[in-house]
Amino acid sequence: MTTEAAAPTIDVNLARTLAEPLYKNVTLSTGENALAHADGIAEILRGFRNDPELVAAAYLFCVPAIVQNSGEWIEKSFGANVNRLVQELGRINDLSNRTRGEDAARTDPETARRMLLAMCKDLRVVLLKLASRLQTLRWFASSKGEQSRAYGEDTLALYAPLANRLGIWQIKWELEDLSLRFTRPEEYHAIARELEGNRAERIELINKAVARIQELLRQNHITADVSGRPKHIYSIWKKMQRKHLRFDQLFDIRAVRIIVGTVEECYTVLSIVQEEFPILSKEYDDYIANPKPNGYQSLHTVVTDKAGRPIEIQIRTRAMHEFAELGVAAHWRYKEAGNSLGASAADEQRVAWLRQLLAWRSDMTKPEGGEAVQDDHVYCLTPQGRVVELPQGATPVDFAYLVHTELGHRMKGAKVDGVMVALNYKLQTGQTVEIIAGKVGQPSRDWLNPELGYAASPRTRNKVRQWFNAQLTQRQIAEGRERIDKELARLGKTAVKLDALAKRLGFDSVDNLCLSFAKDELSITALQQAVMPEKEAPKEEEPSLVSAAKPTKASGQVLVVGVDSLLTQLARCCHPVPPDEIVGYVTRGRGVTIHRADCPNLKQLSEEDHERLIEVSWGKARADSVYPAELLIVANERLGLLKDLSEIFVREKHRVTGLSTQVIKGDTHMRFKIETPSTEGLKRVLSLIREVPGVLWAKRI
């Protein structure tokens, strides 16, 4: 049985003593002396948790940058935990420096916060980093350093929201106030001038209000927790911006929170407070009877003190308070620009543990089960400092495709932290990835093989698959164009323009025409019909058209006025079907072609050709008469679609004589040639087709 060596006793004074000579002439990138910075961090940490390991790590934060291989003696003198805190803080400081570039500005702050949390094996390092950032801002406030604005913007985006989530309100409000002072100095000072007295005076006013309310509740035998807070400048500015208010329209610059045991006591306390203090009735909100959409519950009222200064009173039960602080209505969930919807379970687990660390518990352990917090993402950086969020197990191939699809296509190799790695190398949080790309894209089919482990992300595999599909499509287009050119040459129609031919056949581009021909979706016969005009007989004297005496029956069950036994045929351009309105067109040598009255080809006739139009009408059809018709159906592609459409034609007794399909802009276009007895039957079929799931529209053509 083995036993672990006992951890050394942490001597905070020894840590400072060792650091002092090392830091004597060391200046940080901000211009602050390293020892002064360490003293500031230690003072801040003692303010909310006097943890010897944390304070010792604060004093030793800069040692790894000064002393080579310092980890061994830090661990020997102060223990593995202190060494881990120092090393992780160094990595986070390095990350912070790398994520201030131009490209890094495109990083989502929420992603950067998750990366920071994911890098921490000992999550107390987040507390060290927050204290370090606050000390830096304090130093800028006293020294007026040139980088103060950049640090203020970085703090508002990354560190202040993190402190808010952890519930470290003292650090949160000071981070926000100092950052606002550096980023919007005029607005900050304008609000500061509006506030009555300094912050200490405002705190004193709140304390008096708290003491008076506590006395009132004792007199009424009500047990309650009463606390107060003066609203800090950043919070005031934020509310003025969000609600478009002037300073004099704010009534919650000073606030008191009362936490009681039951809902009944909430209303009792409200009554007591309103009887004791003058109230502003228009500022009363009952969020217990009418909770906010996110579930938040509390009573809000605004009263005034003896000097007429407004104080907001919030009254809620313990359960309501815990829900507001830790549940879906917690401040960090509904005030941080909506980013909470993307928070993972691992993120919330880290936050919960860090909040527990701030409590004074001697039995503080890891999260439930004793296991380290697991995350389903890794966070890596581009060489320019942009943070990239990837799924667990991601590789440089995943990284390249997430940065840019074209970069993924052209990828030839990768460096991780400056070292060449295999393309199926598993990335870890905090690593910097540099993609080596060629001039021409050529992904490997091996990347699609899950057993080889090149792509952990489905998105990556889809992008690679799309590239190969696009290459296949281009080859098919080229093949289709070559076949069309050969067919046009065979027909002696090399002068035909392909774009005009594509429009004539219903395609929106030449590429789609060629692709359809390569896939045999467009037949050679259809191509021939599109380029070969109807042959005309030699010119002959036109027959005189006499208007009518008695209609006689002609072929096709069509009666032609004034002409007996005249050959008739139904036009293939518009497929007339009884009882469509029809018109006859006298051709040269082939009798009369019957068109629908609204046929587009008739509208394009010249004035001379209009003289060839004659009056016709449908004769009495036989019971088994059918007529050709053509339908165009556009639908979303899905399994079983053709089966559903075929069942309609069978059920309605419409025989399908031809079918062609093509995909245009992601939609399936289907042309059905059918035989129908009448337009009524055709309308019924179209109505049924339009109800089929996936069908976008259907029409007769």
VOGU-3710 file (C-alpha; in Angstrom, 3 decimals, decimal comma):
1> mtteaaapti> 0,000/0,000/0,000  1,421/3,321/-1,102  0,984/6,617/0,636  1,171/10,059/-0,888  3,756/12,493/0,428  2,228/15,164/2,610  1,902/18,548/0,930  4,283/21,171/2,351  2,877/23,882/4,586  2,222/26,992/2,506
11> dvnlartlae> 4,286/29,948/3,744  2,920/33,015/1,969  5,604/35,267/3,443  8,294/32,946/2,080  6,751/33,190/-1,381  6,979/36,981/-1,291  10,493/36,902/0,137  11,689/34,624/-2,692  9,951/36,689/-5,353  11,144/40,127/-4,179
21> plyknvtlst> 14,763/39,965/-5,433  13,655/38,280/-8,668  11,080/40,985/-9,446  13,200/43,969/-8,439  13,966/45,127/-11,974  11,155/43,302/-13,816  8,566/45,445/-15,567  5,432/43,952/-17,119  4,251/44,798/-20,640  1,837/47,322/-19,111
31> genalahadg> 4,708/49,205/-17,458  3,864/48,051/-13,917  6,528/46,590/-11,624  6,106/42,812/-11,176  6,338/42,868/-7,365  3,795/45,675/-7,086  1,489/43,664/-9,322  1,927/40,566/-7,160  1,186/42,550/-3,974  -1,963/43,910/-5,593
41> iaeilrgfrn> -3,192/40,447/-6,634  -2,579/39,081/-3,136  -4,499/41,945/-1,524  -7,490/41,421/-3,840  -7,548/37,650/-3,246  -7,496/38,071/0,525  -10,586/40,247/0,159  -12,852/37,366/-0,855  -10,939/34,142/-0,031  -7,761/34,013/2,026
51> dpelvaaayl> -6,478/30,812/0,427  -2,700/30,390/1,116  -2,210/28,448/-2,118  -3,849/31,196/-4,149  -1,903/33,997/-2,435  1,409/32,126/-2,775  0,707/31,570/-6,489  -0,017/35,295/-6,795  3,479/36,128/-5,531  5,134/33,503/-7,763
61> fcvpaivqns> 3,170/34,331/-10,950  6,188/35,728/-12,833  8,837/33,235/-11,693  8,546/30,863/-14,738  9,289/33,788/-17,079  12,460/34,641/-15,121  13,823/31,308/-13,883  14,281/28,345/-16,209  12,802/25,012/-15,093  11,276/26,708/-12,056
71> gewieksfga> 8,430/24,215/-11,711  10,445/21,689/-9,724  11,540/24,041/-6,931  8,098/25,735/-6,761  6,510/22,320/-6,262  9,163/21,292/-3,732  8,768/24,481/-1,680  5,034/25,125/-2,000  3,421/21,940/-3,308  1,988/20,637/-6,568
81> nvnrlvqelg> -1,183/22,750/-6,308  0,699/26,048/-6,134  2,959/24,992/-9,012  -0,096/24,044/-11,099  -1,719/27,415/-10,394  1,456/29,293/-11,389  1,979/27,292/-14,594  -1,676/27,564/-15,687  -1,776/31,283/-14,952  1,300/31,654/-17,164
91> rindlsnrtr> -0,462/29,833/-20,005  -3,560/31,990/-19,617  -1,463/35,184/-19,582  0,221/33,990/-22,761  -3,214/33,301/-24,267  -4,393/36,758/-23,251  -1,411/38,365/-24,989  -1,969/36,328/-28,160  -5,677/37,120/-28,373  -5,270/40,865/-28,719
101> gedaartdpe> -4,382/40,891/-32,414  -6,494/42,259/-35,255  -7,730/38,793/-36,229  -8,426/38,025/-32,564  -11,008/40,830/-32,475  -13,253/38,562/-34,578  -13,345/35,990/-31,787  -16,705/35,676/-30,059  -16,110/36,744/-26,390  -18,220/33,807/-25,216
111> tarrmllamc> -15,899/31,411/-27,070  -12,864/33,080/-25,488  -14,431/32,719/-22,014  -15,061/29,035/-22,626  -11,501/28,569/-23,797  -10,197/30,203/-20,640  -12,287/27,861/-18,477  -11,339/24,827/-20,554  -7,620/25,508/-20,095  -7,903/25,381/-16,311
121> kdlrvvllkl> -7,340/22,039/-14,632  -7,327/23,812/-11,254  -10,199/26,227/-11,735  -8,966/28,570/-9,020  -6,607/29,941/-11,642  -9,606/31,888/-12,989  -9,753/33,734/-9,672  -6,042/34,525/-9,992  -6,556/35,883/-13,504  -9,506/38,057/-12,471
131> asrlqtlrwf> -7,516/39,492/-9,557  -4,552/40,088/-11,864  -6,710/41,933/-14,386  -8,276/44,092/-11,669  -4,816/45,035/-10,373  -3,760/45,972/-13,914  -6,777/48,266/-14,278  -6,088/49,846/-10,882  -2,523/50,513/-12,006  -3,756/52,114/-15,237
141> asskgeqsra> -6,104/54,310/-13,172  -3,201/55,643/-11,109  -0,579/55,822/-13,874  -2,786/56,730/-16,880  -1,000/54,149/-19,057  -1,356/54,279/-22,842  -2,883/50,784/-23,146  -5,761/51,459/-20,752  -8,453/51,662/-23,460  -7,471/48,334/-25,066
151> ygedtlalya> -7,396/46,626/-21,665  -10,770/48,169/-20,778  -12,407/46,840/-23,943  -10,872/43,396/-23,387  -12,092/43,365/-19,782  -15,696/44,278/-20,661  -15,788/41,580/-23,329  -14,145/38,753/-21,417  -13,350/39,157/-17,729  -16,196/41,221/-16,246
161> planrlgiwq> -18,885/38,795/-17,518  -16,864/35,920/-16,058  -16,694/37,618/-12,647  -20,440/38,211/-12,924  -21,088/34,514/-13,509  -18,975/33,578/-10,529  -20,888/35,994/-8,330  -17,743/37,923/-7,322  -19,670/41,180/-7,296  -16,916/43,288/-5,716
171> ikweledlsl> -14,473/42,428/-8,500  -17,222/42,627/-11,132  -18,327/46,178/-10,405  -14,769/47,484/-10,106  -13,720/45,801/-13,371  -16,728/47,329/-15,120  -16,375/50,801/-13,632  -12,648/51,073/-14,410  -13,190/49,702/-17,930  -15,950/52,239/-18,594
181> rftrpeeyha> -13,658/54,980/-17,286  -11,009/53,986/-19,866  -13,310/53,279/-22,840  -15,914/56,078/-22,390  -14,296/58,648/-20,104  -16,741/61,488/-20,827  -19,843/59,395/-20,068  -18,190/57,883/-16,990  -17,319/61,260/-15,494  -20,745/62,714/-16,374
191> iarelegnra> -22,471/59,976/-14,345  -19,939/60,294/-11,538  -20,753/64,004/-11,256  -24,477/63,235/-11,140  -24,129/60,857/-8,212  -24,622/62,497/-4,828  -21,392/62,343/-2,833  -18,779/59,652/-3,204  -19,338/55,916/-3,126  -18,605/55,716/0,612
201> erielinkav> -21,412/58,198/1,290  -23,804/56,175/-0,858  -22,874/53,005/1,025  -23,527/54,791/4,329  -26,999/55,831/3,129  -27,768/52,229/2,146  -26,539/50,919/5,502  -28,892/53,271/7,323  -31,826/52,073/5,213  -30,879/48,431/5,846
211> ariqellrqn> -30,634/49,004/9,608  -34,045/50,744/9,695  -35,723/47,899/7,745  -34,109/45,252/9,956  -35,489/47,003/13,042  -38,985/47,188/11,519  -38,940/43,456/10,686  -37,758/42,539/14,209  -40,616/44,558/15,676  -43,023/42,563/13,501
221> hitadvsgrp> -41,360/39,222/14,355  -40,268/38,517/10,776  -36,975/36,723/10,157  -35,254/38,019/7,033  -31,898/38,629/5,381  -31,568/42,319/4,486  -28,704/43,601/2,365  -28,080/46,712/0,314  -25,970/47,923/-2,548  -25,417/51,225/-4,307
231> khiysiwkkm> -25,610/50,747/-8,079  -22,168/51,175/-9,621  -21,447/53,585/-12,467  -21,196/50,997/-15,250  -24,549/49,482/-14,271  -26,127/52,946/-14,309  -24,637/53,666/-17,742  -25,768/50,290/-19,073  -29,359/50,844/-17,935  -29,411/54,361/-19,390
241> qrkhlrfdql> -28,241/52,928/-22,727  -30,595/49,932/-22,697  -33,741/51,842/-21,726  -32,822/55,231/-23,247  -33,195/57,023/-19,900  -31,700/60,164/-18,416  -29,956/59,972/-15,059  -32,847/61,681/-13,284  -35,223/58,979/-14,583  -33,411/56,198/-12,684
251> fdiravriiv> -34,917/55,051/-9,373  -32,698/52,089/-8,505  -29,337/53,793/-7,989  -29,646/52,579/-4,402  -31,224/49,185/-3,740  -32,104/47,026/-0,729  -32,862/43,302/-1,022  -35,055/41,531/1,565  -35,163/37,714/1,600  -37,914/36,042/3,676
261> gtveecytvl> -39,296/32,541/4,163  -42,705/32,536/2,444  -44,682/34,297/-0,243  -47,128/35,594/2,405  -44,223/37,238/4,229  -43,170/38,945/0,970  -46,449/40,853/0,843  -46,393/41,499/4,607  -42,916/43,031/4,337  -44,035/45,083/1,339
271> sivqeefpil> -46,875/46,520/3,413  -44,542/47,321/6,348  -41,984/49,057/4,120  -44,583/51,107/2,264  -46,144/52,247/5,560  -42,756/53,361/6,915  -41,290/55,043/3,826  -42,856/57,418/1,289  -43,419/55,423/-1,907  -43,322/56,125/-5,623
281> skeyddyian> -46,435/54,141/-6,582  -45,705/54,173/-10,291  -42,578/52,142/-9,648  -44,322/49,143/-8,046  -43,867/45,768/-9,844  -45,308/42,443/-8,690  -43,198/39,770/-10,383  -44,493/37,128/-7,958  -48,054/37,222/-9,258  -46,798/37,967/-12,773
291> pkpngyqslh> -43,341/36,388/-13,207  -41,038/37,563/-15,982  -40,902/35,324/-19,077  -37,659/33,749/-17,800  -39,334/32,742/-14,515  -37,882/35,531/-12,353  -40,030/36,341/-9,278  -39,754/39,221/-6,820  -41,608/42,275/-5,515  -40,092/45,608/-6,569
301> tvvtdkagrp> -41,051/48,949/-5,107  -39,303/52,306/-4,865  -39,396/54,373/-1,656  -37,636/57,564/-0,613  -35,547/58,423/2,440  -35,980/61,537/4,587  -34,047/63,585/2,034  -36,320/62,407/-0,788  -33,683/60,184/-2,412  -35,172/57,053/-4,087
311> ieiqirtram> -34,242/53,546/-2,903  -35,385/50,416/-4,742  -36,660/47,612/-2,481  -36,623/43,998/-3,750  -38,540/41,401/-1,699  -38,399/37,674/-2,435  -38,295/34,238/-0,812  -35,111/32,208/-0,432  -36,238/29,882/-3,233  -36,886/32,860/-5,528
321> hefaelgvaa> -33,470/34,300/-4,677  -31,650/31,053/-5,415  -33,541/30,726/-8,695  -32,601/34,292/-9,642  -28,940/33,764/-8,759  -28,375/30,207/-9,973  -31,343/29,256/-12,158  -32,387/30,323/-15,641  -33,098/33,866/-14,419  -29,558/34,454/-13,067
331> hwrykeagns> -28,113/37,845/-14,073  -25,447/36,305/-16,287  -28,129/34,404/-18,214  -30,289/37,327/-19,291  -27,944/40,315/-19,296  -24,977/39,082/-21,320  -26,171/39,647/-24,887  -28,018/36,354/-25,159  -24,859/34,221/-25,132  -26,104/31,983/-22,337
341> lgasaadeqr> -28,092/29,869/-24,767  -24,811/28,466/-26,010  -23,440/27,627/-22,549  -22,637/23,942/-22,175  -23,220/21,735/-19,140  -19,461/21,673/-18,578  -19,366/25,507/-18,537  -22,103/25,627/-15,899  -20,412/22,889/-13,882  -17,214/24,934/-13,799
351> vawlrqllaw> -19,088/28,052/-12,745  -20,897/26,159/-9,977  -17,631/24,753/-8,649  -15,904/28,122/-8,704  -18,800/29,636/-6,790  -18,391/26,896/-4,194  -14,693/27,717/-3,956  -15,622/31,205/-2,815  -17,572/29,760/0,111  -15,707/28,983/3,337
361> rsdmtkpegg> -15,784/25,196/3,220  -12,967/23,083/4,598  -14,144/19,990/2,730  -13,936/21,585/-0,698  -13,513/18,839/-3,306  -13,834/18,430/-7,037  -17,308/18,321/-8,633  -19,661/15,493/-7,722  -18,130/12,104/-8,368  -14,573/13,351/-7,886
371> eavqddhvyc> -13,973/13,471/-11,635  -12,451/16,400/-13,430  -14,840/18,610/-15,361  -15,308/17,200/-18,854  -15,810/19,408/-21,883  -17,001/18,384/-25,314  -14,981/21,092/-27,068  -11,370/22,154/-27,538  -10,297/25,742/-28,130  -7,318/26,530/-30,341
381> ltpqgrvvel> -5,828/29,716/-31,779  -4,852/30,903/-35,217  -1,344/32,402/-35,513  -3,067/35,825/-35,376  -4,708/35,025/-32,014  -8,276/34,253/-33,093  -9,929/31,589/-30,920  -11,483/28,660/-32,814  -13,978/26,382/-31,047  -13,813/22,730/-32,176
391> pqgatpvdfa> -15,427/19,443/-31,125  -13,510/17,125/-28,805  -11,061/15,010/-30,820  -10,721/17,624/-33,572  -7,720/17,543/-35,896  -5,862/20,160/-37,973  -8,180/19,206/-40,863  -11,225/20,199/-38,765  -9,436/23,403/-37,769  -8,667/24,357/-41,378
401> ylvhtelghr> -12,247/23,810/-42,587  -13,675/25,771/-39,657  -11,407/28,750/-40,374  -12,341/28,738/-44,076  -13,639/26,067/-46,451  -11,133/26,969/-49,167  -8,277/26,737/-46,648  -9,418/23,198/-45,851  -9,506/22,257/-49,537  -5,951/23,570/-50,092
411> mkgakvdgvm> -4,485/22,105/-46,882  -1,162/20,269/-47,270  0,155/20,180/-43,700  -0,081/21,752/-40,225  2,074/23,061/-37,400  0,910/22,965/-33,786  2,799/25,341/-31,485  5,450/25,594/-34,209  5,947/21,822/-34,661  4,852/19,829/-37,732
421> valnyklqtg> 2,185/17,255/-36,855  0,205/14,570/-38,668  -3,119/15,686/-40,099  -4,991/13,311/-37,765  -3,259/14,715/-34,661  -5,768/15,358/-31,840  -5,721/19,041/-30,905  -5,774/20,276/-27,307  -7,128/23,468/-25,798  -4,727/26,418/-25,891
431> qtveiiagkv> -2,636/25,221/-28,829  -1,806/27,494/-31,756  -2,449/25,874/-35,138  -0,863/27,039/-38,392  -2,209/25,554/-41,628  0,162/25,021/-44,557  -1,804/25,350/-47,796  -1,050/24,770/-51,468  -2,197/26,905/-54,392  -4,697/24,325/-55,649
441> gqpsrdwlnp> -7,305/22,477/-53,603  -7,079/18,699/-53,492  -8,636/17,075/-50,396  -7,926/13,393/-49,773  -10,623/10,735/-49,794  -8,917/9,325/-46,692  -10,376/12,279/-44,772  -13,814/10,694/-45,208  -12,713/7,431/-43,582  -13,755/7,578/-39,881
451> elgyaasprt> -11,315/4,790/-38,987  -8,343/6,947/-40,019  -9,440/9,790/-37,713  -8,775/12,774/-39,982  -12,108/14,498/-39,345  -13,967/14,509/-36,036  -16,542/17,043/-37,205  -19,502/16,076/-39,449  -19,182/19,569/-40,907  -15,665/18,777/-42,113
461> rnkvrqwfna> -16,734/15,508/-43,728  -19,645/17,280/-45,449  -17,298/19,932/-46,859  -14,914/17,279/-48,198  -17,818/15,291/-49,668  -19,189/18,443/-51,320  -15,805/19,079/-52,940  -15,715/15,607/-54,517  -19,362/15,947/-55,597  -18,549/19,291/-57,223
471> qltqrqiaeg> -15,649/17,696/-59,115  -17,950/14,919/-60,340  -20,544/17,479/-61,416  -17,951/19,435/-63,398  -16,823/16,250/-65,177  -20,441/15,398/-66,014  -21,074/18,910/-67,336  -18,018/18,634/-69,585  -19,121/15,188/-70,753  -22,659/16,440/-71,425
481> reridkelar> -21,396/19,439/-73,403  -19,200/17,187/-75,514  -22,110/14,826/-76,266  -24,433/17,742/-77,158  -21,800/19,221/-79,486  -21,443/15,850/-81,246  -25,217/15,471/-81,603  -25,622/19,013/-82,982  -22,817/18,336/-85,455  -24,552/15,130/-86,560
491> lgktavklda> -27,786/17,090/-87,116  -25,950/19,863/-88,942  -26,979/22,413/-86,293  -23,573/23,613/-85,079  -24,765/27,228/-85,258  -27,336/26,671/-82,486  -26,484/28,680/-79,372  -26,497/26,534/-76,252  -27,939/29,236/-73,992  -30,952/29,639/-76,299
501> lakrlgfdsv> -31,285/25,868/-76,509  -31,197/25,604/-72,692  -34,024/28,151/-72,332  -36,067/26,393/-75,020  -35,815/23,145/-73,063  -36,664/24,765/-69,714  -33,170/24,933/-68,157  -31,927/28,065/-66,423  -28,305/27,572/-67,538  -26,192/25,762/-70,099
511> dnlclsfakd> -24,466/23,838/-67,286  -27,789/22,392/-66,119  -28,639/21,427/-69,700  -25,312/19,630/-70,140  -25,576/17,949/-66,727  -29,085/16,675/-67,473  -27,957/15,323/-70,858  -24,945/13,578/-69,269  -27,213/11,909/-66,700  -29,598/10,800/-69,501
521> elsitalqqa> -32,373/12,849/-67,906  -32,755/14,649/-71,236  -33,235/12,331/-74,195  -31,648/12,657/-77,621  -35,164/12,787/-79,117  -36,056/15,838/-76,985  -32,826/17,534/-78,084  -33,567/16,795/-81,731  -37,118/18,156/-81,454  -35,793/21,351/-79,900
531> vmpekeapke> -33,331/22,106/-82,708  -35,185/20,700/-85,749  -38,092/22,893/-87,006  -41,213/21,326/-88,467  -40,582/20,560/-92,128  -42,697/22,598/-94,436  -43,916/21,510/-97,861  -43,071/23,662/-100,871  -45,152/26,773/-101,126  -48,459/26,280/-102,819
541> eepslvsaak> -51,550/28,279/-103,300  -53,259/28,635/-100,017  -56,727/27,152/-99,765  -59,473/29,643/-99,432  -60,993/29,607/-96,009  -64,719/29,883/-96,203  -66,651/30,532/-93,089  -69,006/28,089/-92,244  -71,908/26,477/-93,244  -72,234/23,220/-91,454
551> ptkasgqvlv> -69,611/21,774/-89,146  -68,343/18,355/-90,098  -66,510/15,824/-88,016  -62,773/15,703/-88,562  -60,106/13,427/-87,177  -59,263/13,837/-83,539  -62,932/14,467/-82,692  -62,529/18,108/-83,826  -65,091/19,875/-86,033  -63,630/22,297/-88,586
561> vgvdslltql> -66,044/24,927/-89,825  -66,555/24,979/-93,592  -64,171/22,191/-94,555  -65,175/18,578/-94,906  -62,934/15,654/-93,925  -59,959/17,871/-93,306  -56,959/16,220/-91,618  -56,481/17,532/-88,053  -53,851/16,915/-85,402  -53,372/18,146/-81,846
571> arcchpvppd> -50,469/20,564/-81,335  -47,578/19,193/-79,280  -46,664/22,630/-77,925  -49,804/23,113/-75,834  -51,562/19,702/-75,791  -55,219/20,815/-75,977  -57,709/18,685/-74,054  -61,521/18,914/-74,096  -63,145/21,235/-73,198  -60,239/23,722/-73,699
581> eivgyvtrgr> -60,997/26,653/-76,004  -59,239/25,781/-79,248  -58,206/27,386/-82,543  -57,155/25,682/-85,806  -54,012/26,608/-87,721  -53,798/25,602/-91,392  -50,350/24,196/-92,145  -48,815/23,645/-95,553  -49,480/20,075/-96,560  -50,301/18,651/-93,105
591> gvtihradcp> -53,867/19,758/-92,555  -55,015/21,710/-89,494  -53,107/21,756/-86,213  -55,350/22,283/-83,201  -53,955/24,689/-80,550  -55,305/25,924/-77,243  -56,633/29,449/-77,616  -54,071/30,665/-75,050  -51,109/28,898/-76,689  -48,018/31,163/-76,498
601> nlkqlseedh> -46,985/30,171/-80,037  -50,190/31,669/-81,475  -49,390/35,013/-79,848  -46,082/35,114/-81,735  -47,661/34,663/-85,174  -47,079/37,336/-87,756  -49,975/39,271/-89,260  -49,766/37,119/-92,381  -49,903/33,889/-90,349  -52,977/35,101/-88,465
611> erlievswgk> -54,924/34,587/-91,711  -54,266/30,828/-91,309  -56,322/30,619/-88,111  -59,746/29,015/-88,474  -62,630/28,330/-86,157  -62,815/24,816/-84,741  -64,675/23,059/-81,935  -64,592/19,736/-80,112  -66,782/17,004/-81,578  -68,527/14,286/-79,590
621> aradsvypae> -65,785/12,185/-78,003  -65,957/8,448/-77,492  -66,079/7,116/-73,954  -62,518/5,796/-74,208  -61,007/8,922/-75,777  -57,801/10,197/-74,153  -55,590/13,176/-74,943  -51,876/13,785/-74,351  -50,930/16,333/-71,684  -47,738/17,397/-69,970
631> llivanerlg> -47,278/18,346/-66,315  -44,378/20,116/-64,571  -43,933/19,283/-60,876  -41,338/20,967/-58,636  -40,643/19,319/-55,274  -38,103/18,833/-52,512  -36,153/15,647/-53,081  -37,159/12,821/-50,742  -37,501/9,063/-50,684  -40,881/7,770/-51,884
641> llkdlseifv> -41,867/10,938/-53,768  -42,093/9,250/-57,184  -44,066/6,367/-55,644  -46,625/8,788/-54,136  -47,056/10,607/-57,463  -47,387/7,361/-59,422  -50,133/6,146/-57,085  -52,177/9,287/-57,886  -51,907/8,706/-61,644  -52,907/5,051/-61,248
651> rekhrvtgls> -55,813/5,844/-58,940  -57,146/8,573/-61,271  -56,655/6,330/-64,363  -54,153/8,635/-66,089  -51,521/6,672/-68,011  -47,945/8,008/-67,794  -46,255/7,882/-71,219  -43,032/9,740/-70,391  -40,991/11,135/-67,484  -37,866/13,281/-67,224
661> tqvikgdthm> -36,303/14,802/-64,110  -33,573/17,290/-63,325  -32,322/19,102/-60,238  -32,310/22,904/-60,464  -31,019/24,936/-57,505  -31,602/22,045/-55,136  -35,209/21,358/-56,231  -36,344/18,354/-58,280  -38,142/19,321/-61,527  -40,221/16,477/-63,001
671> rfkietpste> -41,976/16,510/-66,384  -44,724/13,895/-66,755  -46,292/13,089/-70,129  -49,700/11,572/-69,502  -52,972/10,705/-71,248  -56,095/12,332/-69,811  -59,787/12,196/-70,783  -60,551/15,859/-69,993  -59,348/19,041/-68,320  -61,592/18,253/-65,331
681> glkrvlslir> -59,669/15,041/-64,721  -56,413/16,939/-65,222  -57,372/19,571/-62,633  -58,297/16,875/-60,129  -54,935/15,155/-60,617  -53,048/18,463/-60,161  -55,022/19,217/-56,988  -54,072/15,830/-55,502  -50,425/16,245/-56,517  -50,181/19,635/-54,789
691> evpgvlwakr> -51,181/17,969/-51,499  -48,318/15,439/-51,633  -45,673/16,200/-48,949  -42,623/17,853/-50,485  -44,369/19,165/-53,616  -43,743/22,905/-53,993  -45,960/23,493/-57,026  -47,443/21,680/-60,006  -48,906/22,947/-63,263  -49,960/21,924/-66,728
701> i> -47,588/23,020/-69,497
//
